[in-house]
Amino acid sequence: MAIASGLVFSFSSVHALHAKDLTSQALDIRLEHALNTANNSALDLFLFENDNLGLKNRYKDFANRFPNAKWTVDKSTLLKDGRTLLNIGITGTRESGGNKYFLKSQQQLAVKTNAGRIINQEILSEYSILRNSQKPLQIELGIPDVVLTGTRYDIDLVLKEPLGDAIVAGGLINITEQQILSETNPYIEIKPMGGGGLFKSVQAPLKPGSQTWAAMLAHPDGLIMVTKRVRIISNEDEKNP
């Protein structure tokens, strides 16, 4: 069973723009337009000529899976450290094996610019929800965006509608950055669960970085697949850049 990637298109290679003196607003507009064009050449403005991470191919693969995807890039604001905050959202649908899948994804990027050129970026938060039910099962994500190294934190996926006599099965695994980049679909074992959702207590690693979790909930009305990145920091001051 395929799961939703944390974010199906990353901007790790976005380092230089060829246009001169772009404002932050112009960057937002141009980026949103390029992503919605569904044409690899539209992304040339934001990528090195040598796309060594294969981002154009990954974007093309995603566009093939979700040809009607809609990208939004919210107007950016400045963070305390001077970087620009971009809120990137994706919605889309696809049909496979007689099922229709609905995708919703959100990512926050902190980008550093110089004379309108992006020279660095950091993912501050991201999540994706993929479901195959025509009925919009309402789910509440109780997963933090950022935690301190070594601390325990909760992962709660709560179905907001009453279950009645229905039984929910669920499972959760930690996925690696390599699995995300290669779009590998990991196996998630699901077991019957009570209480209307999935509730786990997990531990952050001892070193700063990130953890990405993949979860699946099986309900009589359909499947819900979630990925969520958690930023791991060593100092409270890093929570709000």
C-alpha positions as CSV (number, residue, x, y, z in Angstrom):
1,M,0.0,0.0,0.0
2,A,1.4,3.4,-1.0
3,I,1.7,6.1,1.6
4,A,1.9,9.9,1.1
5,S,5.4,11.2,1.1
6,G,6.3,13.9,3.7
7,L,6.5,16.3,0.8
8,V,6.5,15.1,-2.8
9,F,8.7,17.9,-4.1
10,S,11.5,19.3,-2.0
11,F,13.5,22.4,-2.6
12,S,16.9,21.2,-1.4
13,S,18.4,22.2,-4.8
14,V,16.8,25.6,-4.9
15,H,19.9,27.8,-4.6
16,A,20.0,30.4,-7.4
17,L,17.6,32.4,-9.5
18,H,18.5,33.8,-12.9
19,A,16.3,36.8,-12.6
20,K,17.7,39.9,-11.0
21,D,16.5,41.8,-7.9
22,L,13.3,39.8,-7.4
23,T,11.2,40.9,-4.4
24,S,9.9,38.3,-1.9
25,Q,6.4,38.7,-3.2
26,A,7.6,38.2,-6.8
27,L,9.4,35.0,-5.6
28,D,6.2,33.7,-4.1
29,I,4.2,34.4,-7.3
30,R,6.8,33.0,-9.6
31,L,7.2,29.8,-7.5
32,E,3.5,29.2,-7.3
33,H,3.1,29.7,-11.1
34,A,6.0,27.4,-11.9
35,L,4.6,24.6,-9.7
36,N,1.1,24.9,-11.2
37,T,2.4,24.9,-14.7
38,A,3.1,21.2,-14.6
39,N,6.0,21.8,-16.9
40,N,9.6,21.0,-15.9
41,S,11.0,23.9,-17.9
42,A,9.0,26.3,-15.7
43,L,11.2,25.2,-12.8
44,D,14.5,26.0,-14.5
45,L,14.4,29.5,-12.9
46,F,14.7,27.9,-9.5
47,L,17.2,25.1,-10.1
48,F,20.9,24.7,-11.0
49,E,21.5,23.7,-14.6
50,N,22.9,20.4,-13.2
51,D,19.9,19.1,-11.1
52,N,22.0,16.6,-9.2
53,L,19.2,15.7,-6.9
54,G,16.8,14.8,-9.7
55,L,14.1,17.2,-8.5
56,K,12.7,17.8,-12.0
57,N,12.2,14.1,-12.5
58,R,10.6,13.8,-9.0
59,Y,8.3,16.7,-9.8
60,K,7.4,15.1,-13.2
61,D,6.6,11.7,-11.5
62,F,4.4,13.5,-8.9
63,A,2.6,15.4,-11.7
64,N,1.9,12.1,-13.4
65,R,0.4,10.6,-10.3
66,F,-1.6,13.8,-9.4
67,P,-2.1,15.6,-12.7
68,N,-4.7,18.0,-11.3
69,A,-2.6,18.9,-8.2
70,K,-3.0,22.5,-7.0
71,W,0.0,24.3,-5.4
72,T,-0.3,27.4,-3.3
73,V,2.6,29.5,-2.0
74,D,1.5,32.0,0.7
75,K,2.9,35.5,0.8
76,S,6.2,35.3,2.8
77,T,7.0,36.9,6.1
78,L,10.4,37.6,7.7
79,L,11.6,35.5,10.6
80,K,13.6,36.9,13.5
81,D,16.8,35.6,11.9
82,G,16.1,37.5,8.7
83,R,15.1,34.5,6.6
84,T,11.9,34.4,4.6
85,L,9.0,32.0,5.5
86,L,7.2,30.3,2.7
87,N,4.0,28.3,3.3
88,I,3.5,25.7,0.5
89,G,0.4,23.7,0.2
90,I,-0.7,20.9,-2.2
91,T,-4.0,19.4,-2.9
92,G,-4.8,16.8,-5.5
93,T,-6.6,13.5,-6.5
94,R,-5.7,10.4,-8.4
95,E,-7.3,7.1,-9.3
96,S,-5.6,3.8,-9.0
97,G,-6.9,0.2,-8.8
98,G,-10.5,1.4,-8.8
99,N,-9.9,3.7,-5.9
100,K,-9.8,7.5,-5.8
101,Y,-7.2,9.0,-3.5
102,F,-7.3,12.5,-2.1
103,L,-4.0,14.3,-1.1
104,K,-3.4,17.3,1.2
105,S,0.1,18.4,2.1
106,Q,1.6,21.4,3.8
107,Q,5.2,22.6,4.2
108,Q,6.9,25.5,5.9
109,L,10.2,26.6,4.4
110,A,12.7,29.1,5.9
111,V,14.7,30.4,2.9
112,K,17.7,32.8,2.9
113,T,17.9,35.1,-0.1
114,N,20.5,37.5,-1.5
115,A,19.4,40.1,-4.1
116,G,16.4,38.0,-4.9
117,R,18.3,34.7,-5.1
118,I,17.6,31.8,-2.8
119,I,20.9,30.6,-1.3
120,N,19.7,28.3,1.5
121,Q,16.6,26.7,2.9
122,E,15.4,24.7,5.9
123,I,12.2,22.7,6.3
124,L,10.5,23.9,9.5
125,S,7.5,21.7,9.3
126,E,5.6,19.4,6.9
127,Y,2.9,16.9,6.8
128,S,0.8,15.0,4.2
129,I,-2.5,13.2,4.4
130,L,-3.7,10.7,1.8
131,R,-7.1,9.1,2.0
132,N,-9.1,6.9,-0.3
133,S,-12.6,7.6,1.0
134,Q,-15.3,9.6,-0.8
135,K,-16.6,10.4,2.7
136,P,-14.3,13.0,4.2
137,L,-13.2,11.3,7.4
138,Q,-12.2,14.1,9.7
139,I,-8.9,13.5,11.4
140,E,-7.0,15.7,13.9
141,L,-3.2,15.5,14.0
142,G,-1.7,15.8,17.5
143,I,1.9,15.7,16.5
144,P,4.4,18.5,17.4
145,D,6.4,20.4,14.7
146,V,9.5,20.6,16.9
147,V,10.8,18.9,20.1
148,L,14.0,18.8,22.1
149,T,16.6,16.1,21.7
150,G,16.1,13.1,23.8
151,T,12.6,14.0,25.0
152,R,9.4,11.9,24.7
153,Y,6.5,13.2,22.8
154,D,3.1,12.1,21.7
155,I,1.8,11.1,18.2
156,D,-2.0,11.2,18.2
157,L,-4.2,10.7,15.1
158,V,-7.8,11.2,16.2
159,L,-10.9,10.4,14.2
160,K,-13.2,13.3,15.1
161,E,-16.5,11.5,14.2
162,P,-18.1,8.9,16.5
163,L,-17.1,5.3,15.7
164,G,-20.2,3.6,16.9
165,D,-19.5,-0.2,16.5
166,A,-16.8,0.3,14.0
167,I,-13.3,-0.9,14.7
168,V,-10.2,1.1,13.7
169,A,-6.8,-0.5,12.9
170,G,-3.6,1.5,12.8
171,G,0.1,1.4,12.6
172,L,3.1,3.7,12.8
173,I,6.7,3.6,11.7
174,N,9.7,5.9,11.5
175,I,10.9,6.4,7.9
176,T,14.3,7.6,6.8
177,E,15.3,10.5,4.6
178,Q,16.5,8.0,2.0
179,Q,13.1,6.4,1.9
180,I,11.5,9.8,1.4
181,L,13.9,10.8,-1.4
182,S,13.6,7.5,-3.2
183,E,9.8,7.5,-2.6
184,T,10.1,4.0,-1.2
185,N,6.8,2.7,0.1
186,P,7.5,1.1,3.5
187,Y,5.4,-1.7,5.0
188,I,3.2,-0.5,7.8
189,E,1.7,-3.3,10.0
190,I,-1.7,-2.3,11.3
191,K,-3.5,-3.7,14.4
192,P,-6.9,-3.2,15.9
193,M,-7.0,-0.1,18.1
194,G,-9.5,1.4,20.4
195,G,-10.3,4.9,21.4
196,G,-11.1,6.4,18.0
197,G,-7.6,6.8,16.6
198,L,-3.9,6.1,17.0
199,F,-2.0,7.1,20.1
200,K,1.7,6.6,20.6
201,S,4.5,8.0,22.8
202,V,7.9,8.1,21.0
203,Q,11.4,9.3,21.8
204,A,13.4,12.0,20.0
205,P,16.9,11.1,19.0
206,L,19.8,12.5,21.0
207,K,21.2,14.5,18.1
208,P,19.5,17.5,16.4
209,G,17.9,16.8,13.0
210,S,14.5,15.5,12.2
211,Q,12.2,12.5,12.5
212,T,9.6,11.6,9.9
213,W,6.7,9.3,10.9
214,A,4.4,7.4,8.6
215,A,1.0,6.2,10.0
216,M,-2.0,4.4,8.6
217,L,-5.5,4.2,9.9
218,A,-8.0,1.7,8.5
219,H,-11.7,2.5,9.0
220,P,-14.8,0.9,7.5
221,D,-15.2,4.1,5.4
222,G,-11.6,3.9,4.1
223,L,-7.9,4.3,4.7
224,I,-6.0,7.4,5.9
225,M,-2.3,7.6,5.4
226,V,-0.3,10.3,7.1
227,T,3.4,11.4,7.1
228,K,4.7,14.1,9.4
229,R,8.2,15.5,9.9
230,V,9.2,16.5,13.4
231,R,12.2,18.9,13.8
232,I,14.6,17.9,16.6
233,I,16.5,20.8,18.3
234,S,18.9,20.9,21.2
235,N,18.0,24.4,22.5
236,E,14.6,26.0,23.3
237,D,15.8,29.2,21.5
238,E,15.8,27.3,18.2
239,K,12.0,26.7,18.3
240,N,11.2,30.1,16.8
241,P,14.0,31.1,14.3
